Amino acid sequence: MLKLRILLLVSIAAALAHAEHLVFTTVTPGTSPVWISDPEQSKDFGFQTLAVLNDSDKSIESLHLKVTFSTGRPDQLEEVVDSGHVYVALEAGEQKRVDVFLGRVEALNQMLRSMKEQVAWVKITVESVEFTDGSVWDPDGPQVDLPVAPAK
């Protein structure tokens, strides 16, 4: 009986060692007027909710978020697997927890299995921010209030 228990424990440990694992994380560009953090998962979504902080001096109307998938292998690029436009009213300096429903766990696990990898990183990042005054921030756009040439 003791041998059977030991065999069962060793089998369970081996199975867990070979299980796929998804690591969900947030990435916020340094110039972003919005900070995203503290992702909460559900059984269906890797990013069920996020904490969103308006770090700008303007009111925000909506965010465009992008989810990428990477195994970390040097021969494999990050792949965009999901995105969404989230309407959220945030005054300057305000923080809220927002439902985003991004990163379907089942689909991501299938990707991981098909690549025959055990670990993958799933990142959510801010693609753009729309303000209530109609202006838009995006990471590839011009940076405001930065001098083009040094003052003489």
PAZAGU-140076 format. One record per atom (N, C-alpha, C, CB): x, z, y; atom name; residue number from 1. Coordinates in steps of 0.05 Angstrom, whole numbers, plus 32768, in hexadecimal, padded with zeros to 4 digits. Glycine has a CB too. Example, Ala and Ser with C-alpha at 12.3 -4.5 7.8 and 13.67 -1.06 7.14 Angstrom:
2
- 8108:809C:7F8E:N:1 $
- 80F6:809C:7FA6:CA:1 $
- 8108:809C:7FBE:C:1 $
- 80E2:80B5:7FA7:CB:1 $
- 8101:808E:7FD3:N:2 $
- 8111:808F:7FEB:CA:2 $
- 8102:809D:8001:C:2 $
- 811A:8072:7FF4:CB:2 $
This chain:
152
- 8010:8000:7FE8:N:1 $
- 8000:8000:8000:CA:1 $
- 8011:8000:8019:C:1 $
- 7FED:8018:8000:CB:1 $
- 8027:8010:8019:N:2 $
- 8039:8011:8030:CA:2 $
- 8046:7FF6:8035:C:2 $
- 804E:8027:802C:CB:2 $
- 804E:7FE9:801F:N:3 $
- 805B:7FCE:8021:CA:3 $
- 8047:7FBA:802D:C:3 $
- 8064:7FC4:8006:CB:3 $
- 802E:7FBC:8026:N:4 $
- 801A:7FAA:8030:CA:4 $
- 8016:7FAE:804F:C:4 $
- 7FFF:7FAE:8022:CB:4 $
- 8016:7FC7:8058:N:5 $
- 8014:7FCD:8074:CA:5 $
- 802C:7FC2:8084:C:5 $
- 8011:7FEB:8079:CB:5 $
- 8044:7FC6:8079:N:6 $
- 805C:7FBD:8086:CA:6 $
- 805B:7F9E:8088:C:6 $
- 8075:7FC6:8077:CB:6 $
- 8053:7F91:8072:N:7 $
- 8052:7F74:8072:CA:7 $
- 803D:7F6A:8087:C:7 $
- 804A:7F6A:8056:CB:7 $
- 8027:7F78:8089:N:8 $
- 8012:7F71:809C:CA:8 $
- 801D:7F74:80B9:C:8 $
- 7FFA:7F82:8098:CB:8 $
- 802A:7F8A:80BF:N:9 $
- 8036:7F8F:80DA:CA:9 $
- 804B:7F7A:80E1:C:9 $
- 8042:7FAB:80DB:CB:9 $
- 805B:7F73:80CE:N:10 $
- 8070:7F5F:80D3:CA:10 $
- 8063:7F44:80D8:C:10 $
- 8084:7F5D:80BB:CB:10 $
- 804E:7F3D:80C9:N:11 $
- 8040:7F24:80CD:CA:11 $
- 8033:7F22:80E8:C:11 $
- 802A:7F20:80B7:CB:11 $
- 8026:7F38:80F0:N:12 $
- 801A:7F39:810B:CA:12 $
- 802F:7F36:8121:C:12 $
- 800A:7F54:810F:CB:12 $
- 8045:7F44:811E:N:13 $
- 805A:7F42:8132:CA:13 $
- 8065:7F26:8134:C:13 $
- 8071:7F56:812C:CB:13 $
- 8069:7F19:811D:N:14 $
- 8073:7EFD:811D:CA:14 $
- 805F:7EEA:812A:C:14 $
- 8079:7EF4:8100:CB:14 $
- 8045:7EEE:8125:N:15 $
- 8031:7EDD:8131:CA:15 $
- 8030:7EE1:814F:C:15 $
- 8015:7EE4:8125:CB:15 $
- 8033:7EFA:8159:N:16 $
- 8033:7EFF:8175:CA:16 $
- 804C:7EF3:8183:C:16 $
- 8032:7F1C:817B:CB:16 $
- 8062:7EF3:8175:N:17 $
- 807B:7EE8:8180:CA:17 $
- 8079:7ECA:8184:C:17 $
- 8092:7EEE:816D:CB:17 $
- 8068:7EBC:8174:N:18 $
- 8065:7E9F:8176:CA:18 $
- 804D:7E97:8186:C:18 $
- 8064:7E93:815B:CB:18 $
- 803F:7EAA:8192:N:19 $
- 8027:7EA3:81A1:CA:19 $
- 802E:7E97:81BC:C:19 $
- 8016:7EBD:81A6:CB:19 $
- 801D:7E85:81C6:N:20 $
- 8021:7E79:81E0:CA:20 $
- 801B:7E8D:81F6:C:20 $
- 800F:7E60:81E3:CB:20 $
- 8029:7E8A:820C:N:21 $
- 8026:7E9D:8222:CA:21 $
- 8026:7E8D:823C:C:21 $
- 803C:7EB2:8222:CB:21 $
- 8011:7E91:824C:N:22 $
- 800F:7E85:8267:CA:22 $
- 8015:7E9A:827C:C:22 $
- 7FF3:7E78:826B:CB:22 $
- 8026:7E94:828F:N:23 $
- 802D:7EA7:82A4:CA:23 $
- 8020:7E9C:82BE:C:23 $
- 804C:7EAA:82A7:CB:23 $
- 800D:7EAA:82C9:N:24 $
- 7FFF:7EA2:82E1:CA:24 $
- 800B:7EAF:82F9:C:24 $
- 7FE1:7EA8:82DF:CB:24 $
- 8012:7E9F:830E:N:25 $
- 801F:7EAA:8325:CA:25 $
- 8017:7E9A:833E:C:25 $
- 803E:7EA9:8322:CB:25 $
- 801C:7EA6:8355:N:26 $
- 8016:7E99:836F:CA:26 $
- 8030:7E91:837D:C:26 $
- 8005:7EAC:8381:CB:26 $
- 802F:7E7B:838C:N:27 $
- 8045:7E72:839C:CA:27 $
- 803A:7E6B:83B7:C:27 $
- 8054:7E5A:838F:CB:27 $
- 8044:7E77:83CC:N:28 $
- 803B:7E72:83E7:CA:28 $
- 8052:7E66:83F7:C:28 $
- 8030:7E8B:83F5:CB:28 $
- 804F:7E4D:8402:N:29 $
- 8065:7E42:8412:CA:29 $
- 806B:7E54:842A:C:29 $
- 805D:7E26:841D:CB:29 $
- 8083:7E56:8432:N:30 $
- 808C:7E68:8447:CA:30 $
- 807F:7E63:8462:C:30 $
- 80A9:7E67:844B:CB:30 $
- 8077:7E4A:8467:N:31 $
- 806A:7E43:8480:CA:31 $
- 804C:7E45:8480:C:31 $
- 8072:7E27:8488:CB:31 $
- 8041:7E4D:8469:N:32 $
- 8024:7E4E:8466:CA:32 $
- 8017:7E64:8477:C:32 $
- 801C:7E52:8449:CB:32 $
- 8001:7E5E:8485:N:33 $
- 7FF3:7E72:8494:CA:33 $
- 7FE2:7E84:8483:C:33 $
- 7FE2:7E65:84A9:CB:33 $
- 7FE1:7E7F:8469:N:34 $
- 7FD2:7E8E:8456:CA:34 $
- 7FE4:7E98:8440:C:34 $
- 7FBA:7E7E:844B:CB:34 $
- 7FE0:7EB1:8437:N:35 $
- 7FEF:7EBC:8421:CA:35 $
- 7FDB:7EC1:840A:C:35 $
- 7FFE:7ED6:8428:CB:35 $
- 7FE2:7EB6:83F2:N:36 $
- 7FD1:7EBB:83DB:CA:36 $
- 7FE1:7ECD:83C8:C:36 $
- 7FC8:7EA1:83CD:CB:36 $
- 7FD2:7EE0:83BB:N:37 $
- 7FE0:7EF3:83A9:CA:37 $
- 7FCC:7EFF:8396:C:37 $
- 7FEE:7F09:83B9:CB:37 $
- 7FD6:7F0F:8384:N:38 $
- 7FC6:7F1F:8372:CA:38 $
- 7FB0:7F10:8363:C:38 $
- 7FB8:7F35:8382:CB:38 $
- 7FB9:7EFB:8354:N:39 $
- 7FA5:7EEC:8345:CA:39 $
- 7F98:7EFD:832F:C:39 $
- 7FB2:7ED3:8338:CB:39 $
- 7F7E:7EFA:832C:N:40 $
- 7F70:7F07:8316:CA:40 $
- 7F67:7EF2:8302:C:40 $
- 7F58:7F18:8320:CB:40 $
- 7F6A:7EF7:82E9:N:41 $
- 7F63:7EE4:82D4:CA:41 $
- 7F48:7EEC:82C8:C:41 $
- 7F78:7EE3:82BE:CB:41 $
- 7F3C:7ED9:82BB:N:42 $
- 7F24:7EDE:82AA:CA:42 $
- 7F2A:7ED0:828F:C:42 $
- 7F09:7ED4:82B7:CB:42 $
- 7F18:7ED2:827C:N:43 $
- 7F1E:7EC4:8263:CA:43 $
- 7F1D:7EA6:8266:C:43 $
- 7F09:7ECD:824E:CB:43 $
- 7F0F:7E9C:827B:N:44 $
- 7F0D:7E7F:827F:CA:44 $
- 7F21:7E74:8293:C:44 $
- 7EF2:7E79:8289:CB:44 $
- 7F29:7E84:82A8:N:45 $
- 7F3A:7E7A:82BD:CA:45 $
- 7F52:7E8B:82C1:C:45 $
- 7F2A:7E78:82D7:CB:45 $
- 7F69:7E7E:82C4:N:46 $
- 7F82:7E8C:82CA:CA:46 $
- 7F81:7E97:82E7:C:46 $
- 7F9A:7E7A:82C7:CB:46 $
- 7F73:7E89:82F8:N:47 $
- 7F70:7E92:8314:CA:47 $
- 7F52:7E94:8319:C:47 $
- 7F7D:7E7E:8328:CB:47 $
- 7F46:7EAB:8312:N:48 $
- 7F2A:7EB0:8317:CA:48 $
- 7F26:7EB7:8335:C:48 $
- 7F1F:7EC7:8305:CB:48 $
- 7F37:7EC9:833F:N:49 $
- 7F37:7ED1:835B:CA:49 $
- 7F53:7ED4:8365:C:49 $
- 7F27:7EEB:835F:CB:49 $
- 7F56:7ED3:8380:N:50 $
- 7F6F:7ED7:838E:CA:50 $
- 7F6A:7EE9:83A6:C:50 $
- 7F7C:7EBC:8396:CB:50 $
- 7F7E:7EF8:83AE:N:51 $
- 7F7E:7F05:83C8:CA:51 $
- 7F89:7EF1:83DC:C:51 $
- 7F8F:7F21:83C8:CB:51 $
- 7F7B:7EED:83F2:N:52 $
- 7F83:7EDA:8406:CA:52 $
- 7F85:7EE8:8421:C:52 $
- 7F6F:7EC2:8408:CB:52 $
- 7F9D:7EE5:842D:N:53 $
- 7FA2:7EF2:8447:CA:53 $
- 7FA6:7EDC:845C:C:53 $
- 7FBA:7F05:8446:CB:53 $
- 7F97:7EDD:8472:N:54 $
- 7F9B:7ECB:8488:CA:54 $
- 7FB1:7ED6:849A:C:54 $
- 7F80:7EC6:8498:CB:54 $
- 7FC9:7ECA:8498:N:55 $
- 7FE0:7ED4:84A7:CA:55 $
- 7FE4:7EC5:84C1:C:55 $
- 7FF9:7ED2:8496:CB:55 $
- 7FCF:7EB6:84CA:N:56 $
- 7FD1:7EA6:84E2:CA:56 $
- 7FC1:7EB4:84F9:C:56 $
- 7FC6:7E89:84DE:CB:56 $
- 7FC2:7EA7:8510:N:57 $
- 7FB3:7EB2:8527:CA:57 $
- 7F98:7EA3:852B:C:57 $
- 7FC4:7EB1:8540:CB:57 $
- 7F91:7E92:8517:N:58 $
- 7F78:7E82:8519:CA:58 $
- 7F66:7E89:8501:C:58 $
- 7F7E:7E64:851A:CB:58 $
- 7F4C:7E84:8504:N:59 $
- 7F39:7E88:84EE:CA:59 $
- 7F3B:7E71:84DA:C:59 $
- 7F1C:7E8A:84F9:CB:59 $
- 7F39:7E78:84C1:N:60 $
- 7F3B:7E64:84AB:CA:60 $
- 7F1F:7E5E:84A0:C:60 $
- 7F4E:7E6E:8495:CB:60 $
- 7F1B:7E44:849A:N:61 $
- 7F02:7E3B:848F:CA:61 $
- 7F04:7E36:8471:C:61 $
- 7EF8:7E22:849D:CB:61 $
- 7F1B:7E29:8468:N:62 $
- 7F1E:7E23:844C:CA:62 $
- 7F3B:7E1F:8444:C:62 $
- 7F0E:7E0A:8445:CB:62 $
- 7F40:7E1F:842A:N:63 $
- 7F5A:7E1B:841E:CA:63 $
- 7F59:7E06:8409:C:63 $
- 7F65:7E36:8412:CB:63 $
- 7F6E:7DF7:8406:N:64 $
- 7F71:7DE5:83EF:CA:64 $
- 7F87:7DF0:83DE:C:64 $
- 7F77:7DC7:83F8:CB:64 $
- 7F81:7DF6:83C5:N:65 $
- 7F94:7E03:83B2:CA:65 $
- 7F9C:7DEF:839C:C:65 $
- 7F88:7E1D:83A7:CB:65 $
- 7FB4:7DF2:8393:N:66 $
- 7FBE:7DE0:837D:CA:66 $
- 7FCA:7DF2:8367:C:66 $
- 7FD4:7DCD:8388:CB:66 $
- 7FC4:7DEB:834E:N:67 $
- 7FCE:7DF9:8337:CA:67 $
- 7FE1:7DE7:8328:C:67 $
- 7FB7:7E03:8324:CB:67 $
- 7FFA:7DF1:8322:N:68 $
- 800D:7DE1:8313:CA:68 $
- 8015:7DEF:82F9:C:68 $
- 8026:7DDB:8324:CB:68 $
- 801F:7DE0:82E6:N:69 $
- 8026:7DE9:82CB:CA:69 $
- 8042:7DE1:82C6:C:69 $
- 8012:7DDE:82B5:CB:69 $
- 8053:7DF3:82BC:N:70 $
- 806F:7DED:82B5:CA:70 $
- 8079:7DFE:829F:C:70 $
- 8081:7DF0:82CE:CB:70 $
- 8088:7DF2:828D:N:71 $
- 8094:7E02:8277:CA:71 $
- 80B0:7E0B:827F:C:71 $
- 8096:7DF1:825D:CB:71 $
- 80BA:7E02:8295:N:72 $
- 80D4:7E0B:829E:CA:72 $
- 80EB:7DFA:8293:C:72 $
- 80D9:7E27:8297:CB:72 $
- 80E4:7DE6:8282:N:73 $
- 80F9:7DD5:8276:CA:73 $
- 8103:7DC2:828C:C:73 $
- 80EE:7DC4:825F:CB:73 $
- 811E:7DBE:828D:N:74 $
- 8129:7DAE:82A3:CA:74 $
- 8120:7D90:82A1:C:74 $
- 8147:7DAF:82A2:CB:74 $
- 8118:7D87:828A:N:75 $
- 8110:7D6B:8287:CA:75 $
- 80F2:7D67:828C:C:75 $
- 8117:7D61:826B:CB:75 $
- 80E4:7D7C:8295:N:76 $
- 80C8:7D7B:8299:CA:76 $
- 80C1:7D84:82B5:C:76 $
- 80B8:7D8B:8284:CB:76 $
- 80B2:7D73:82C4:N:77 $
- 80AA:7D7A:82DF:CA:77 $
- 8090:7D8B:82DE:C:77 $
- 80A5:7D60:82EF:CB:77 $
- 808B:7D99:82F4:N:78 $
- 8072:7DA7:82F7:CA:78 $
- 805B:7D92:82F7:C:78 $
- 8071:7DB8:8311:CB:78 $
- 8046:7D99:82EA:N:79 $
- 802F:7D87:82E9:CA:79 $
- 8017:7D94:82F7:C:79 $
- 8028:7D80:82CB:CB:79 $
- 800A:7D85:8309:N:80 $
- 7FF2:7D8F:8316:CA:80 $
- 7FDB:7D8E:8301:C:80 $
- 7FEA:7D7E:832F:CB:80 $
- 7FCF:7DA6:82FC:N:81 $
- 7FBA:7DA8:82E8:CA:81 $
- 7F9F:7DAF:82F3:C:81 $
- 7FC2:7DBC:82D3:CB:81 $
- 7F9E:7DB7:830C:N:82 $
- 7F84:7DBF:8318:CA:82 $
- 7F88:7DC1:8336:C:82 $
- 7F79:7DD9:830C:CB:82 $
- 7F72:7DBF:8344:N:83 $
- 7F72:7DC4:8361:CA:83 $
- 7F56:7DCA:836A:C:83 $
- 7F7E:7DAB:8371:CB:83 $
- 7F54:7DD4:8382:N:84 $
- 7F39:7DDB:838C:CA:84 $
- 7F39:7DE0:83AA:C:84 $
- 7F2E:7DF3:837E:CB:84 $
- 7F22:7DDA:83B6:N:85 $
- 7F1D:7DDF:83D2:CA:85 $
- 7F0B:7DF7:83D3:C:85 $
- 7F10:7DC5:83E0:CB:85 $
- 7F16:7E0D:83DF:N:86 $
- 7F07:7E26:83E0:CA:86 $
- 7EFF:7E2D:83FD:C:86 $
- 7F19:7E3D:83D4:CB:86 $
- 7EE5:7E30:8401:N:87 $
- 7EDB:7E38:841B:CA:87 $
- 7EDD:7E56:841E:C:87 $
- 7EBE:7E2E:8420:CB:87 $
- 7EEB:7E5F:8433:N:88 $
- 7EEE:7E7B:8437:CA:88 $
- 7EF1:7E80:8455:C:88 $
- 7F07:7E87:8428:CB:88 $
- 7EE0:7E91:8460:N:89 $
- 7EE1:7E97:847D:CA:89 $
- 7EF3:7EB0:8480:C:89 $
- 7EC4:7E9C:8488:CB:89 $
- 7F0A:7EAB:848D:N:90 $
- 7F1D:7EC1:8491:CA:90 $
- 7F25:7EC2:84AE:C:90 $
- 7F36:7EBE:847F:CB:90 $
- 7F21:7ED8:84BB:N:91 $
- 7F2B:7EDB:84D7:CA:91 $
- 7F49:7EE0:84D6:C:91 $
- 7F1C:7EF2:84E5:CB:91 $
- 7F56:7EDE:84EC:N:92 $
- 7F73:7EE3:84EE:CA:92 $
- 7F79:7EFF:84E4:C:92 $
- 7F7D:7EE0:850B:CB:92 $
- 7F8C:7F01:84D1:N:93 $
- 7F94:7F1B:84C6:CA:93 $
- 7F82:7F26:84B1:C:93 $
- 7F96:7F2F:84DC:CB:93 $
- 7F6C:7F19:84AA:N:94 $
- 7F59:7F23:8497:CA:94 $
- 7F62:7F1C:847A:C:94 $
- 7F3D:7F18:849C:CB:94 $
- 7F5C:7F2D:8467:N:95 $
- 7F62:7F28:844B:CA:95 $
- 7F48:7F2C:843B:C:95 $
- 7F78:7F3B:8441:CB:95 $
- 7F44:7F1A:8427:N:96 $
- 7F2D:7F1B:8415:CA:96 $
- 7F35:7F13:83F9:C:96 $
- 7F16:7F08:841F:CB:96 $
- 7F26:7F1C:83E5:N:97 $
- 7F29:7F12:83CA:CA:97 $
- 7F15:7EFB:83C7:C:97 $
- 7F23:7F29:83B5:CB:97 $
- 7F1E:7EE5:83BE:N:98 $
- 7F0F:7ECC:83BD:CA:98 $
- 7F0D:7EC1:83A1:C:98 $
- 7F1B:7EB7:83D0:CB:98 $
- 7EF5:7EB9:8398:N:99 $
- 7EF1:7EAB:837F:CA:99 $
- 7EFC:7E8F:8381:C:99 $
- 7ED3:7EAB:8376:CB:99 $
- 7F0E:7E87:836E:N:100 $
- 7F19:7E6C:836F:CA:100 $
- 7F13:7E5C:8356:C:100 $
- 7F37:7E6D:8374:CB:100 $
- 7F11:7E69:833F:N:101 $
- 7F0A:7E5C:8325:CA:101 $
- 7F1C:7E44:831F:C:101 $
- 7EED:7E53:8326:CB:101 $
- 7F36:7E48:831F:N:102 $
- 7F49:7E33:8319:CA:102 $
- 7F5B:7E3A:8301:C:102 $
- 7F5A:7E2D:8332:CB:102 $
- 7F65:7E26:82F4:N:103 $
- 7F77:7E2A:82DD:CA:103 $
- 7F69:7E31:82C4:C:103 $
- 7F8B:7E3F:82E4:CB:103 $
- 7F5B:7E1E:82B8:N:104 $
- 7F4C:7E24:829F:CA:104 $
- 7F5F:7E2C:8289:C:104 $
- 7F3B:7E0B:8296:CB:104 $
- 7F5C:7E44:827F:N:105 $
- 7F6F:7E50:826C:CA:105 $
- 7F6F:7E3F:8252:C:105 $
- 7F67:7E6D:8265:CB:105 $
- 7F58:7E37:8248:N:106 $
- 7F58:7E28:822F:CA:106 $
- 7F67:7E0E:8231:C:106 $
- 7F3B:7E23:8226:CB:106 $
- 7F63:7DFF:8247:N:107 $
- 7F71:7DE6:824B:CA:107 $
- 7F8F:7DEA:824D:C:107 $
- 7F66:7DD8:8264:CB:107 $
- 7F97:7E00:825B:N:108 $
- 7FB4:7E05:825F:CA:108 $
- 7FC1:7E0D:8245:C:108 $
- 7FB8:7E1C:8274:CB:108 $
- 7FB3:7E1D:8234:N:109 $
- 7FBD:7E24:821A:CA:109 $
- 7FC0:7E0B:8208:C:109 $
- 7FAB:7E38:820C:CB:109 $
- 7FAD:7DF8:820A:N:110 $
- 7FAF:7DDF:81FB:CA:110 $
- 7FC8:7DCF:8203:C:110 $
- 7F96:7DCF:81FE:CB:110 $
- 7FCD:7DCE:821E:N:111 $
- 7FE5:7DC1:8228:CA:111 $
- 7FFE:7DCD:821C:C:111 $
- 7FE6:7DC1:8246:CB:111 $
- 7FFF:7DE8:821D:N:112 $
- 8016:7DF6:8213:CA:112 $
- 801B:7DF0:81F6:C:112 $
- 8013:7E14:8218:CB:112 $
- 8006:7DF1:81E6:N:113 $
- 8008:7DEB:81C9:CA:113 $
- 8011:7DCF:81C4:C:113 $
- 7FED:7DF1:81BB:CB:113 $
- 8006:7DBC:81D3:N:114 $
- 800D:7DA0:81CF:CA:114 $
- 802B:7D9A:81D6:C:114 $
- 7FFB:7D8E:81E0:CB:114 $
- 8036:7DAB:81E8:N:115 $
- 8052:7DA8:81EF:CA:115 $
- 8065:7DB7:81DC:C:115 $
- 8057:7DB1:820C:CB:115 $
- 8058:7DC5:81CA:N:116 $
- 8067:7DD5:81B6:CA:116 $
- 807A:7DE9:81C4:C:116 $
- 8077:7DC3:81A3:CB:116 $
- 8070:7DF5:81DA:N:117 $
- 807F:7E09:81E9:CA:117 $
- 8071:7E24:81E6:C:117 $
- 8082:7E02:8207:CB:117 $
- 807E:7E3A:81EB:N:118 $
- 8072:7E54:81E8:CA:118 $
- 806B:7E61:8203:C:118 $
- 8085:7E66:81D9:CB:118 $
- 8078:7E58:8218:N:119 $
- 8073:7E64:8233:CA:119 $
- 8070:7E4E:8248:C:119 $
- 8089:7E78:823A:CB:119 $
- 805D:7E52:825A:N:120 $
- 805A:7E40:8270:CA:120 $
- 8053:7E50:8289:C:120 $
- 8045:7E2A:826B:CB:120 $
- 805B:7E46:82A0:N:121 $
- 8055:7E52:82BA:CA:121 $
- 803F:7E42:82C7:C:121 $
- 806E:7E55:82CC:CB:121 $
- 802A:7E4F:82D0:N:122 $
- 8014:7E43:82DD:CA:122 $
- 8013:7E4E:82F9:C:122 $
- 7FF9:7E47:82CE:CB:122 $
- 8018:7E3D:830D:N:123 $
- 801B:7E46:8329:CA:123 $
- 8004:7E3B:833A:C:123 $
- 8036:7E3E:8335:CB:123 $
- 7FFA:7E4D:834B:N:124 $
- 7FE6:7E44:835F:CA:124 $
- 7FF3:7E46:837A:C:124 $
- 7FCC:7E55:835E:CB:124 $
- 7FEF:7E31:838B:N:125 $
- 7FFB:7E30:83A5:CA:125 $
- 7FE8:7E25:83BA:C:125 $
- 8015:7E20:83A5:CB:125 $
- 7FED:7E2B:83D3:N:126 $
- 7FDC:7E21:83E9:CA:126 $
- 7FE6:7E05:83F0:C:126 $
- 7FDE:7E35:8402:CB:126 $
- 7FD3:7DF2:83EE:N:127 $
- 7FD9:7DD6:83F4:CA:127 $
- 7FD4:7DD0:8412:C:127 $
- 7FC8:7DC3:83E3:CB:127 $
- 7FBE:7DDC:841C:N:128 $
- 7FB7:7DD8:8438:CA:128 $
- 7FA3:7DEE:8441:C:128 $
- 7FAC:7DBC:843E:CB:128 $
- 7FA2:7DF2:845B:N:129 $
- 7F8F:7E05:8467:CA:129 $
- 7F80:7DF7:847D:C:129 $
- 7F9F:7E1F:8472:CB:129 $
- 7F66:7DFB:847E:N:130 $
- 7F55:7DF0:8493:CA:130 $
- 7F4C:7E07:84A4:C:130 $
- 7F3D:7DDF:8488:CB:130 $
- 7F50:7E05:84BF:N:131 $
- 7F48:7E19:84D2:CA:131 $
- 7F2D:7E12:84DD:C:131 $
- 7F5D:7E1C:84E8:CB:131 $
- 7F1F:7E26:84E8:N:132 $
- 7F05:7E22:84F4:CA:132 $
- 7F06:7E10:850D:C:132 $
- 7EF8:7E3D:84FB:CB:132 $
- 7F1D:7E0E:851A:N:133 $
- 7F20:7DFD:8531:CA:133 $
- 7F24:7DE0:852A:C:133 $
- 7F36:7E07:8543:CB:133 $
- 7F24:7DDA:8510:N:134 $
- 7F28:7DBE:8507:CA:134 $
- 7F44:7DB7:8500:C:134 $
- 7F1D:7DAC:851B:CB:134 $
- 7F58:7DC7:8507:N:135 $
- 7F73:7DC1:8501:CA:135 $
- 7F79:7DC7:84E3:C:135 $
- 7F87:7DD1:8513:CB:135 $
- 7F8F:7DBB:84D9:N:136 $
- 7F96:7DBD:84BD:CA:136 $
- 7FB4:7DC3:84BB:C:136 $
- 7F8F:7DA3:84AD:CB:136 $
- 7FBA:7DD5:84A8:N:137 $
- 7FD7:7DDA:84A1:CA:137 $
- 7FDB:7DCF:8485:C:137 $
- 7FDE:7DF9:84A2:CB:137 $
- 7FF2:7DC1:8482:N:138 $
- 7FFB:7DB9:8468:CA:138 $
- 8019:7DBB:8467:C:138 $
- 7FF1:7D9C:8460:CB:138 $
- 8025:7DC1:8450:N:139 $
- 8042:7DC6:844F:CA:139 $
- 8053:7DAF:8457:C:139 $
- 8049:7DCF:8434:CB:139 $
- 8049:7D96:8456:N:140 $
- 8058:7D7F:845C:CA:140 $
- 8054:7D76:8479:C:140 $
- 8051:7D68:844A:CB:140 $
- 8042:7D83:8487:N:141 $
- 803C:7D7C:84A3:CA:141 $
- 8052:7D87:84B6:C:141 $
- 8021:7D87:84AB:CB:141 $
- 8050:7D7F:84CF:N:142 $
- 8063:7D89:84E3:CA:142 $
- 8060:7DA8:84E7:C:142 $
- 8060:7D7B:84FE:CB:142 $
- 8077:7DB4:84EB:N:143 $
- 8077:7DD1:84F0:CA:143 $
- 8073:7DD6:850E:C:143 $
- 8091:7DDE:84E6:CB:143 $
- 805F:7DE6:8514:N:144 $
- 8058:7DEC:8530:CA:144 $
- 806B:7E01:853B:C:144 $
- 803B:7DF5:8532:CB:144 $
- 8072:7DFF:8555:N:145 $
- 8082:7E12:8564:CA:145 $
- 809F:7E13:855A:C:145 $
- 8075:7E2D:8561:CB:145 $
- 80A9:7DFF:854D:N:146 $
- 80C5:7DFD:8546:CA:146 $
- 80D2:7DE8:8558:C:146 $
- 80C9:7DF7:8527:CB:146 $
- 80E8:7DEF:8565:N:147 $
- 80F4:7DDB:8577:CA:147 $
- 8100:7DC4:8567:C:147 $
- 810A:7DE8:8588:CB:147 $
- 80FD:7DAC:8572:N:148 $
- 8108:7D94:8565:CA:148 $
- 8126:7D93:856A:C:148 $
- 80FA:7D7A:8570:CB:148 $
- 812E:7D9B:8582:N:149 $
- 814B:7D9B:8588:CA:149 $
- 8150:7DB6:8597:C:149 $
- 8153:7D82:859A:CB:149 $
- 8168:7DC0:8594:N:150 $
- 816E:7DD9:85A2:CA:150 $
- 816C:7DD7:85C0:C:150 $
- 818A:7DE3:859A:CB:150 $
- 8162:7DEB:85CD:N:151 $
- 8160:7DEB:85EA:CA:151 $
- 817B:7DED:85F7:C:151 $
- 814E:7E02:85F4:CB:151 $
- 817F:7DE0:860D:N:152 $
- 8199:7DE0:861B:CA:152 $
- 8198:7DF0:8634:C:152 $
- 81A3:7DC4:8621:CB:152 $
